[in-house]
Every structure is written in C-alpha cells, then in structure tokens.
C-alpha cells in the first residue's frame, strides 16, 4: 500500500514537472501575442467615463473567460480528432484581424468626416448624463471580446502545438494554465493602464512635492500612452494577422524564417516583422475590398 502511494506521488510529481516546463515554453512562444492582446484591448476599452472604465474592463474580461472556456475544450478536441483543421481556422482568424485593421484605417482616413462625427458623438455621450452610456458601450465591449477571441485562439493554437504528443492530462493542464495566466495578466494590466489618469490625479493632489511631481508626470504621459497603444493596437492587427497567414503557408513561412536566420540579429527580426505586416496589409485590403463589393451588390439587389 505504502509503495503504491509513493509510486502515485512520483507519477503526480512527474506530471506537474512536465506541466511546469511546457507551460514555460508555451508562455515564451506566446509572449508576443500577449503583448498585442494587451495593446489591442487597452485601446479598445479606452474612451469611456472614468467611473465606467473598470466595469467595461471587467465586462470584456468576462467575455474573455467565456472565450477560453470555448477555446480550450475545442483545441483539445481538434488536436485529438481533427488536427488538420487548426491551420485553416487560424488562417480565417488572421484574415479577419487584417480586415479589421484595414477597415479601421479606411474609416479614419477615407471617411474622415464620418469618423470625426462619430468621435464628436462619443464625446457628447460621455459628457451628457442623460444619454445611456452603458448601452453605447455594448458595441465597444462586443468588438473587444471578438478581437480577444481571435488572439486567444492563436495563443491556444500555439500552446496546443507545444504540447502536441503529450498525454491528455498534461495538455489540459498546460492549456488551462496559459489561458488563466493570459486572462489575469492582460486584463490586470489593462485595468491598471486605463486608471493611470486617476492615479496621477490622486498623486498630484498630495502634500508631498515628489508625489505631486510624479502625479503631474503621469497625467502628462497618460494621453500619449493611450495614443501609442491605439497605434500599437492597429499595427498588432497586421503583425499578428499577417504572421498567421505567413506561417499558414509553409513555403512562405519557411522562406521568411530562413531569410531572417541568414540576416540574423535585429535586421532579421525587423525583416520578418515587415514581411508579416506587408502580408497583413495586403490581405486586409483584399478582404475589405471584397466585403465592400458584396455590400454594394446587396444594396443594389
């Protein structure tokens, strides 16, 4: 009996050790996507009333949890019975991210008047207490949750590739661990970023001169940080989406990787990112053109 118990404990320890090692490997591989996830979500949940910022972040976080509850079992099922389906699904998600990036740029630069009117309407809604801001936030939350689903799907797929060939228990533990770390980490940071201005205001009103100076610095930097995150969020759509598309076509993916390895160092890294971005922009523009054409045809019909 004692020997059996010791063997069981040894097996459990071995599994936990495998889970810890594989989780570290998966976390390293998905670190870049996590950064993009942070930038995109911080940008998408910004621009609401101060008292609504954390509720909006929490609403998106809950949507993200639901996404993970769908994606982790789906990934396990696909990895077990339909492994060939992983790449096509990622390609669709990548193309959609590129489309969203192009649509955002087109709306900003090609429909500038409409974009300005929408922005003015949003500012008016935030200021006017008579307008139901919560109702207006629903679209923002829906968009953030949708983007989270695509980025989460890529992270889960990368993690699934890391644990491919392991037993079911190890796969489940690593996937669940990465999903939990990603959700808590990303939305914890997003909550901190959107409340930076409040922290700056609080510090700027303290009696201590150093605290006041720090508070003023935070208040001055916060708008630039949010603007930077907005730009980074849009760039992330092309980098992540383009990266998915590039690696989804083995010949292209291997060619880019080979060039990056030959170039080496910073040049190789920047060249690989540039290739992903170019593919993402071109793919997004094609999908956007097709979508607009279909819209026009439906209107005429």
N, C-alpha and C positions, 0 to 999 in steps of 0.2 A: 504493500500500500504506500509506504513512505517513498519507495523507489519510483513508483508510478507518478506520485505527486511531484517529485523532483524532476522527472522527465517532462511532465506537463509544464512546469515552471520554466524549464530550459527552453522548451518549444515556444512558449509565450515570449520569453526574453529575446529569442532569435527573431521572431516576427516583428516585435517592437523595434529591434535594431534595424531590420530591413526597412521598416516604415520610416524611421528617422532619417536614414541615409537617402532613400528615394525621395522623401519629401524635400530634403535639402537640394537635391539635384533638380527636381521639378521647379522649386522656388527660384533657382538661379536661371533656368531656361525661360521662365515666365516673367522675370523681373521687368523686362522692357515693356511687356504688355500691361503689367500692373501700373507702370508709370503713365502709360497712355490712358488707362482706365481712370486714374486719378485726375489727370488733366481734363479729360472729357467731362467727367461727372462734376467736378468743381465748377467748370464753365457753364454746364447746363443747369445747375441748381442756383446759380447766382442771379441777382437782379430781382429779388423779391423783398418784401418788407422784412425789417430786422427781426421782428417777433415771429415771422413765418419761416425763417431760414432753417432752423433746426427741424421743425415739423416736416418741411419739404425734404430735407436730407434723410430723415427717418422714413418718410414715405417711399423714397427711392431705395433706401436700404432694405425695407421690407420686400419691395419688388425684386431686389437683387437676391434676397434669400429664397424667394419663390423660384427665381430663375435657377438657382443652384439645386433646389430640390427636384427640379425637372431635369437639369442637365447631367447631374451625377449618375442617377439611375439610367438615363438614356445613353450616356457614354459607356457605362458598364455593359448594357445590353448590346449596343452597336459593336463594341470591342469584342464581345463574345460571339455574336451571331452574324453581324454584318460589318466586318472591319473595312470592306471596300467602300462603304458609304461615308466614312469620315472625311476624306478629301473633297468629294463633291459638295457636301454640306458646308465645309469650311470655305470653299470657293464662292458659294452663294452668299455666305455671310460677308466675305471680303468684298465682293462686288457691291453689296448693299452699303457697306461702310464708305466705299469710294463714291458711290452715288450720293450719299448724304453730304459728304464733303463738297462735292461739286454743286449740289443743289444749294447749299449754304452760301458758297461763293457767288453763284449766279444770282441768288436773291439779293445779295449785298451789293454787287457791282452792276448787274444788268437791270435790276429792278430797284434802283436806289431810292426812288420816291416812295415806293410801297414799303421798303424796309424802314425808311425814316418815319413814315406814318405809323407803322406797326410799333416802332420804338417809342414814339410820342404817346401812342395809345397805352402802351405798357406803363410808361412813367406816370401818366394820368391816373391809371388804375391803381398804382402803388400809392399815390398821394391821396386820391379820393376815398374817404372812408365809406362812402355809400355803395361803392362797387364791390361785388363779391369776388375778392381776390382769390379765395380758395378754389372757386370754380375755374378761374383763369389759369391757376397753377396746374390743373389736371393734365393739360396738354404738355406742359413742360416736364411734369413727372413721367408721363407716358413715354415721351421721347427719350428721357434719361434711362428709364428701365429698358426700353427697346435697345438702346446702344449698349447698355450693360450686358444684355443677353448675348449680343454678338461677341463682345470682348470676352465675356465669361466662357462662351462656347469655345473660343480659340484657346484660352488658358486650360480649360478642361481637356481639350483635344491634345494639347502639348503634353499635359500631365499624363494622359492616357498612353501616349507614345512612350513616355518614360517608364511606365510600369507594365508595358506590354510583356507578356510571358510570365508575369508573377502570378501567384495564386489569388483567388478572388478576394480573400480577406485583406491581403496586402494592398491590392488595387483599390478596394473600397476605403481603407484607412487613409491612404495617400490622397486620393481624390477628395474625400471629405475634409481632410486636414488642409489641403490647398484652398478649397472653397471657403472654409471658415477663416483662414488667415487673410485671404484676399478680401473678403467682405468686411471684416472688422478693420483691417488695415486701411483699405481705401476709404471707407465711409467715416472712419475716425478722423483721418487726415482731412477729408472734405469738410467735415463739421468744424474742425479747427481753422481751416482756411477761410470759410465764409464768416466766421466770427472774429476774424483778425481785427476788423474795424472797431468792434465793441471793446475788445481787449485794449486797443490803442486809445480809445476814448477814456476808458477807465483809468489807465496809467497816466494819461495826460492831465487828469484832474487830481492826482495825488499831491501830497505836500512835498515829497522828496523831489529835488531838482533832477536827479538822474532818472527817476521813474517818469517824470513829465517829458524829458527829452526823448526817452525810449518810446513813450506813447505817441509823441508827435511824429517820430520816425516811422512807426508802424502805420499811422494814419496816412502819411505821405506815400508809403510804399504799397499799401493795400490795393489801391486802384490799378497801379502798374502791374502788380502781381496777377490780379484778375484779368487784366487785358492780355498779359503774357500767357495765362492759362487758356484764354479764348483762342489765341493764335496757335498755341501748342495743341489744343484740342482738335482744331481743324487739320493741322499738319498730321496729327496722330491718325486721323481717319485715313489719310492717303498712305502713310507709312505702314500702318497695321494692315489695312485692306490690300494695299499693293504687295506687301510681304506675303500675305496669304496666297494671293494669286500667283506670285512668282514661284513660291515653293510648291504650289499645287500642280505646276507643270514641271516635272522632273528635269527635263533638258534645260529649261531656262534657269531653274533654281540651282542646278549643279554648275552651270556656266557662270552665274553671278558669284557663287561661293568660290569657285576656282579662281576667278579674277581677283576677288577680294583677298584670297590667301596669297596669291602671287604678288599683289600690290603691297600687302602687309601694312601693319600699323594703322595710323589714323587715316591714310589715304584709302586703304581697303575698306575700312568701316564706313567712311563717308561715301565712297563709291557705291557700296552695297545699299546704303540708305537712299542715295539718289536714284538708284535703279528702281527700288521699291516705290519711291514717291512718283517717279515718272509713269510707271505702270499703273499706279493707283489713280493718278490724274487722268490718264488716257482712258482707262476702264470706266472711271466715274463719268467722264464726259460722254462716252458712248452710251452707257446705261441711261444717263439723263436725257440725251437726245432721243433715245427710243421711247422713254416714258413720256416725254413732251409730245412726240409724234402720235403716240397712242391716245393721249388726252385730246389732241386736236381732232383726230379721226372719230373719237367717241362723241365729241361735241357736234361735229358735222352730221354724224349719224343720228 
